[in-house]
Amino acid sequence: MTDDIRVINVLLVEDDPGDVLMTREAFDEYLHNRLDVVTDGAEALSYLRNEGQYADAPRPDLILLDLNLPRRDGREVLAEVKADPGLSAIPVIVLTTSQAEEDVLRSYQLHANAYVTKPVDFDRFIDAIKQIDHFFVSVVQLPGARD
């Protein structure tokens, strides 16, 4: 790893084990960032609020959020994150299989920073994750990001 690579903490909120596995593989093989995974919306909010087993969880620099989650769906999580002054500055990328226009519109109304439809092809999925990572690590300035 070179000195010019900034390491960020990424929280993946995803209940599909296959998508979690592909995302972990992308991070392990190609990316230099920390990836934590939670599998439902209620767990995501506990993680973000450092509650219970997540008392020592790092604050994520970026959230990758599926919409269709058990317990609390991604729309609810997105709304709560963006309504919380302590969390609202964290960029949230909706990463979902839905291509429905109402999901895209609703996500942006709830202040998602981007909406990405998950490619089903493994190589295209890995490429999408790498592009998201490149953009948020190399292109944009994140709030409170460490140099």
N, C-alpha and C positions, 0 to 999 in steps of 0.2 A: 504494500500500500504506500502511495506517495504522500508527501506532505500536503499537496493541494486538494486532496479528497476530503470533503467534509462528511462526517458520519452523523446521520440523523436517526432518531427513534421513530419507527413506523408501527402503528397499531392497525392490524388487519382484523376487521369484524366480519367473519365469514363462517357459515355453518356447513358448507359443502366440503367434506374431507378431501375430495379431489382437487378443488380449487385451492384449498389451503396447502396441499402437497405441491401443486404447481408453483404457487407463490413462494413457498419456502425454497423450492429448487431454484427459482430465479434469483432469490436473495443469496442463497449459498453459492451458486455458480458464478454469478455475474455482478452482484452488488455488494457494497461494503457497509450496509446499514443494519442496525438492529431491528429485528422483526418480532413483535409480540402478537399473539393471536388470541382472540376471544371468540366464542361461537354463538353468542346470542346478544340481543340488544340490552337486556338487563345487565349482563356481565360487562358489556362495553361501558355502560354508565358507571358501574362500580369501579372498573379499572380507572376511568377518567377522573373519578372523584376520590380515588385512593381509599376505597372502602374495603373492609374485610380482608380477604386474602391479597388484595391489591394495595395494601397500605403503603408499600414501598415501591410501587410501580413507577417507572419514569414517565414524565410528561411526554406524550408523543409530539413530534414535530409535524407529523402528517398522519391522517387517518384514512385508510382505505375501507369503505363501508358498503357492504351489500345491502340491498333494500329488503329482500325477503328473508327475514330472520325470525326465529322463535322468540317467544316471550315478549319482546318489544321489537317492532319492526324498524328497519333502517330509517324510515321517515320520522318516526318518533324520536329515535336517537339523534338524528340530524337536527330536528327542531329543538331538542333539549340542549344540545351542544351549542348551537348558535344563539340560544336565549340566555346562556350562562356566561356572564362577563369574564369569569375565570377560564373559560374554555373556548369562547367564540372566535378567538384569533387563530386557532389551530385550523389549518386548511383541511377540508374534508373532500375527498374524491369519492364520488359514488361509483362503485365498480360492481356492475350487476349484469345479469343476462337480459333484463328487460329492455326492449327497444320501444316500449309504448310511449307515445308523445306525452301523455298525461304524467307519466313517471318522470320524464325529463323536465317538463315544465314545473311540476311540484317540487322536484329536487332543487331547481334554481330558485324557486320562490322561497324555499327554506334556507337559502344562502349557501348551497353546495358550491365549492370552488371549481368543480369540474364534474362532468358526467361521462363515464366511459363504459361502453357496452363490452362485456367480456367476450373475447373471441373464443370459439370452441376448440379451434385448432391449437395444439400445444405450442408450436413455434410462434404463432401469432400472439398467443397469450403471453408468452415469455417476452416477446418484443414489446407488447403494450406495457408490461410491468417495468421493463427497462426504460422505456420512454418516459413514463411517469416519474420514475426515480431520477433520470437525467434532468428533467425539467425542474423538479423540486430540490435537487442537490446542487446542480450546476448553473441553472438559469435564474431562478427567483431567489429573492432574499426572504427568508422565513423569520417570523417574529421570534426574538430571543435566540436565534441560531448561533451556535458556537462556531468560531472560525478555526 
